[in-house]
Amino acid sequence: MFWSYQRQEIEQMNDFKNHQLPLARIKKIMKADEDVYVISVEAPILFVEAYELFILELMIRSWFHAEENKHCNYTH
């Protein structure tokens, strides 16, 4: 259910320029690889979306693990 909702949200996305991470910085990191010659317009956007999904998945798994083991410590 979670992943189907995330997929639906991504498919309905129409604003590709507003992200949590700056696309220019992502593109600069991608260009740092000497094997990369050309970066398409879509590549940084897809990278940011994948990164956000990864962080969300990591956060949810951490929360489930904390709930399972009765941990309530939050630090930032």
N, C-alpha and C positions, 0 to 999 in steps of 0.2 A: 504494500500500500504506500509506504513512504517513497520508494523509488519510482513508482508510477506517478505519484504526485509531482516529484521533482522533474521527471521527464516531461510531463504535461506543462509544467511551468516554463521549462526551457523552450519547448516547442512554441509556446505562445509569446515568448519574449520578442519585443519589437524595439526596445531601446538598447542598442549595443554599445553605446559610448559611456554610459554611467556604470562604473564598477567600483568595488571597494579598493581594488589594486590599480595603480596607474598603468595603462596599456603601454605607454612609452617605455617605462622601466622594464616591463616584461619583454618587450621587443629588444631592448638593449641587452638583457640577459641572454636571450635567444641568439643574438648576433655575436655574443662572446665566444660561441662555439665555432671553431675554425672550419668545421665541415658544413656550416650553414652559409649559403650564399644569398638566397632570397627568402624573405618571409612574407607569406600572403597576408592580406588584411584580416582574414578569419582566424589565423593561427593564434595570435595573442588573446583574442576573445575566447576561443575554445580552451586555451590554457587557463585563463582566469576562471572560467566556469568549472573546469575540472578541479582546479585548486580549491574553489569554494565548496564543491561537493565533497572533496577529500576531507577538508577541515570540518565540515558539518558531520560527516560520517564518524570521524575521529571523536568529535565532541559527544555525539549520541552514544557511541560505544563506551566512552569513559563514564558517561552518566549512568548507563545501565550497569556497568561494573561497580560503580560506587553504590548504587541502590541495592544491588545484589549482595554486596559485602557490608552493608549498613555504614558506609562512610559518609560523613557530612562536612568534611573540611574543604573549604573553598579558599584558594589563594590566587592572587593576581599580581 
